[in-house]
């Protein structure tokens, strides 16, 4: 069976290749994914799995390749899909023989580490220029910081076996020109993460960002959409005096500068009020009330109030589905997903305590308007507590990390109350519902 599946479509090709870590799937990828789903239904996998499609130009015309991450039902050799970059599953191969020897010894840490290092050297990844580099060199070149290198001297297990590297490796090694790419989840969601059946997702950052940074060299790739389009956004001042300001942050504006994007609430505030600092943060997609300290003394005082949890905040969120209980309390411990920052996972052993109270305000058109009262301030707490099946099981509208993409993330801080850092007077601010 040919691994290049013909794609009959009268559609314009994209001008540039997909930026794999934040993208809207091209219609060609959507068509290819529908074909792959029919193949998946013939296999009937019992576990949830990420699948990927890569549209390519070949001698016979436009086609696509398909892949799955890791193993599918214990196999890496399903005929419809591209093969692994390196096949470590051969029973009489060096990897499996050494693995059996380690098991026979009851486990040998040094042998295991040496075997893992040997395996990573076998993954010799191509890029669009025709150059080759193995996973160890890719990883160390990407993580050039000594601190990061010391903490993560080698790639995590399974690196190189995700969809995107497998697809690109096959394309480059067979003279195919990549056109666009997309990945989607099929099957039940893992218990700790949130994955929706049939939904498209970006490539994982922890394992794939170093590899794809290398493999995409030589291709004209879309710019990162997260780093463009925010420069026109600014803040609305709700209140200010000589020590602080309360502002309304729009959705799409960073609270503080990112790794590559400098424009943020912090930089705008610094220009207006030299020496000022945001006292707390909102996610880029979240809008609403933020407090800016204009002096160091005000910052220390307000920060202390946040630490002692005497600041009262309310968020409103429009979520998918109808929440049946009129009010309740969610306590799901959260931890960073190390392979997909900034995504969070629920982890009852290692996760940090996260507590949210909620109240139903309205329900209409298959959606629910909620008031959310966070008692802790974990990253993505409200988004995870709404979306996770052990929470409300109702993702916030527009939450492309844990739900489905929309025009904006429908999460808004509409109330905040705190003590003035100089007078001690309780101050309360409100904003209207923007949804």
Secondary structure by P-SEA (a helix, b strand, c coil): ccccccccccccccccccccccccccaaaaaaaaaaaaaaaaacccbbbbbbbbbbbccccccbbbbbcccccccccccccccccccccccccaaaaaaaaaaaacccaaaaaaaaaaaaaaccccccccccccaaaaaaaaaccaaaaaacccccccccccaaaaaaaaaaaaccccccccccccccccccccccccccccccccccaaaaaaaaccccccccccccccccbbbbbccccccbbbbbbcccccccccccccccaaaaaaaaccccccccccccccbbbbbbbccaaaaaaaaaaaaaccbbbbbbbbbccccccccbbbbbbbbcccccccbbbbbcccccbbbbbbbbccccccbbbbbbbbcccccaaaaaaaccccccccccccccccbbbcccccccccbbbbcccccccbbbbbbcccc
